[in-house]
């Protein structure tokens, strides 16, 4: 998977002024059937961050990074992910750790603190598998937030499944320099490396997941500030981390977010602040039952113990196995927005 096959939206500057209206009037009608979508901001738009890259590396604290131990099953391309909590780390320490384990150099290692990690922010705790860099939205430097729906990253829909994997070197990077074709071939190579490397014989990656907070500036009133999205969730008085408030995710090469549906079947939104590209996989709502049946066939005992086993976020099924079962899925490559706004 080295390309984006999910719906891609390119709102105008005027359309981008209202998050709620654009999602309801444009995105819902199309992306609701796909389980995953990609929204590219208009030229000139840029997220206002609260810190510089250097300040971010010093200020972001990951209280409970997790080591993702992947074990093979009796079926090729099917894996179970167990997590072991690691000691706390600063983002700078995480990047240094990630950089030493990346099989390729970061695209822009000189920007901000060095390392192979990506950072993202998100609301609506991801529905999918992902390998991260530090990112806002769920990646290396990322954060995310909740909405309505629930598939892979981005605009999942009521019960769709998703998975995302970080294919970048993780570092404070964007995509590789050069033509888009070169970038796509590099992403494709890394995706192949990711799936081939899964298993107990590879060193377990570390994922800085579920860190409360955001990298968006506190006084940023932009409609797409994940900490202030105009959704019905604003009516809730309770503070629900990852649903009503965003979380930061820092990932390295081969860290991931296993297939799952979102909390309460909500949408999620994921913004990549820094790092190399992430790849996402989404199962359309119409294929949900078939996908669940496939997962249940591979993890019979686990489903017998808990019928909501997929919500445990420990199930990895390769695209090849999904294709063999005749189940459709869509993909997305998420790259950090370049400073020029493209």
N, C-alpha and C positions, 0 to 999 in steps of 0.2 A: 504494500500500500504506500504509494508515494504521491498521491494526488487527492484532491478534494472532490468527492462525489455527492456530498450533501448539498442542499440548497444554499446559495451564497447571496447575501443581500448587500447592496451598496446604497444606503440611504443618502439623499441629498442633505445639504446643510440644514434646510428648513425641516425636512422630515426627522432629522436627528435631534431636534429641539425637544421632542416629547417622547420619552421612553414608552410610557403606557400606550399612547396612540399608535406608535409605530409597531409595537408588538401585536396589539389587538387588530389593527387594520391591515397590516401587511404580512408579518411573520407567521401569525397563528394559522392563517388560511393555507399556507404552503408547508411550513416546517412541521406543523402538527402531524402530518402524515409520514414524515421522514424520521422523526425521533432525534434529529441532530441538525444544527444549522450553523452557519458562519456569517457574522455581520461585520462588514468592513466600514469603519467610520469614514466620513467624507474627508477629502484632502484638507490639510491644515488643522484638523482636530488633533489634540494631544491631551493625554491624561495629566492633570497637575499632581505631581507627587509631593508628598510631605517632606521628603529628604532628598539630598543628593545621593548618588550611588554609594559614595564613600560613607556618608552618614548612615545610610540604610544598613550597610554591612555591620556597622558598630551597634546600631540601635535595635535591630530585629533579633529577638531571642526566641529560640525554638525550645520550648520546655520539655517536649517528649518526642524526639525523633524516633522513628521506628525502623528496625531492620527487617526487610522483607525476605523471608526464607521460602524459596520456591521448591516444592517437591513434585516429582513426576507422578503420573498415575499409570494405570495399565494401558491407557489409550494414548497414542502419539498426539501431541499438540494439545493436551489437556493437563492443567496443572492446578495445584492447590497452593495458596499463599498463606503462610503463618507469619505473624508479626511478633517481634521481640522489642520491648521498649529499651531505648538507649539513653545514656546520660544527656542532660541538656547541652545545647550548643548555641553559640552565636551564629548569625548568618555567615560571618567571615570565616569562622571555624568550619562550618559546613561546606563552604565553597572550597576551602583548602583541601578538605577531605575528598570532596568530589573530583577535584582537578587531578589528584594523584591517581585516580582510578579510571579516568576517561581514556578510551582507546584512540582518541583523535583530539587535536587541539581545539580550544574554544575559538569561535569566530572573531570575537573582539575581547580577548583576555585583558587588554589594557584598560578597558572601560570600567571604572568603579573598582570594587575589590576583585581580585583575581579568583579564578576557579571555574569549575565545570558545572556549576549549579545554575538552575533556572529558577526564577521566582515569579509566582503568580498569585492573584487574589480571586476568590470566588465566593458566591453566595449560593446556597443550595448544594449541599455537600455532594459533589460529583457523582454522576451515574455513569460509570464506565471504568475503564482501566487506563492508567496513565503513567508514563515515566516522566519524572519531573526535573525541572531546573528550578531555581528560585523564581517564582513568578506570582503575580497577583491574579488569582483566578484559579489557580491550581496547577502549578507547574513549578518551574524553578522559582522565579520571583513572581508570585501571582497571588491573586485573591479571588474570592467568588462570593456569590450570594444566592439566596433562594428566590423563587418566583412561583410559578404554577407549573406543574408538568413533571417531567422526571425521566430523562433518558440519559444519553451520554453527556458530554460536556455541552455547554451552550443551551439551545432551546429544545430540551427533551420534552416529550409529551406523555401525559398520564400513563405511566407504567412502561414506557419504552426502556430498553436496556442500553447501557453505554460502557465504553472502556477507552482509556487513553494511555498512550505510552510515550515517554519522552525520547525523542530520537536525536535531540541535539547534544552537543558536548556539555551542555549545561553552563556555564560561564556567563559573564555578563554580555551575552551575545545576541545577535539577531541571526538571520539566515546567512549562509555562506556568501561571500562576494562572488560576483559573476552573473551570468545569464540565469534566467529562471529555469531553463532546461538543466543547467548544471546543478542548480539548487535541488531540483526535483530528483535528479539521479542520485545525489548525495543523500537525500532523505530516504529514498528507496533502499539504498545500500544499508543505511543505519537501521531501517525497519527490519530488513532481513537479518542483520546481526542481532537485533533485539530478540527475535523469536528463536533464533538458533542458539542463543546463549541461555535461555531459560532452563532451569533444572537445578538439582542439588549440587552439581559439580562446579557451579559458578559462584563467585563471591556474592553474598547477599547485599543488594543495594540498600541504602538508607534513604528514607523519605521524611522530610520535615512537614508533616501533615497537621491540619487542624490547629494552626496557631491563631489565636484570636487577634484581630486587628486588620488594618488596611494600610496601604501605601498611598492612597489618594489623600490629598490635602484636606484637612478638616473643614476649611472654609470653601471648598470646591462645591459650588452649587450646580455643577453640570448635571444634566438629566441622566447621564450614564455613570455617575459616581456610584459604584456598587454599594456604598454605605448608605445611600439615600435614594434608592430606586422607588419610583412612584408605582407601588403595587398595593393590593389589598392587605398585604402583610403589615403595612404601616398602622393598621387599625388595631393590631395586637398590642396589648400593654406589656406582655411578657417579653423578656429578652431571651431569644432562642438562638444560641450560637450557630452560625452557618445557615440560618434560615432568615432571621430578621436582622442579623448582623453578619458582616463578612469575615472570612478567614483567609489567612495567608498559607501558601503551600510552597515549599522549597524542595526541588527534586534534583537528582543527579542522573547520569547515564544508567539506564535500565531500571530506575525506580518506576513504580506503576500504580495505577488505581484500577482494581479489578472490576469485572462486570457487575453492575448492580443497578437498582432503581434508586431514585432520590428519596430522601426522607419525606414521608407523607405524600409521595408521588408528585412532588413539586418540580417545577423547572429548576435549572441551575444556570448560572451565568459565570463565565470564566474569562479573566483578562490576564494576558501574559505581559508582565512588566519587563522582565529581562530574561535572557537565555536563548538558546537555540530552539528550533521548532519542536513542537509536540505533535504526536499523531493521535487521532481520536477515532473510535469505532462506535457506531450507534445502530441499535436494532429498532426498526419501525414498530409502532404500537400494533400494527396488523400482524406482525410476526411474533408477538410476545409469547403466546401460548406454545408455539412450536419451539421457540428458543428455550423456554422453561422446561419443556419436555426433553429436549436434547440435554440440557444441564442435569436434569433429574436422572437421565439414563447413565450419565457419567458419575454422578455423586448420589447414588441411591441411598446409602446409609445416612449421609448427611441430611438429605431431604426427609428421611424417615424420622430423624431426631428433631428437625425443625423445618416446617413446610415453607418458611420464609428464608431458607438458606441463602438465597441470592443477595439478601440484604446484608449478609455478613461481610461482603466485599472480599471474598477469598477465592473466587472462582475465575480461572483463566482458561479460555477456550480460543484456540488459534483461528484466524480467518479461514484457513484451509478446512478445518473441521466444520465450520459453519457453512461453507460453500458445499461440502460433501452432503450436508443434510438438506441442501436446497433452500436454505434460509437466506433471504436478502438482508443486506446491511449497507450502511453508508459510512463514508469516511471523511475526515477533515484533517488538514495539516494546518496547525496554528503557529504562526510566527510572530515574534515581537514586532510591534509597530515601529518602523524606522523613524528617526528624529525628524525627517522631512515630511512625515505624515503619510507615507505610502504603505 
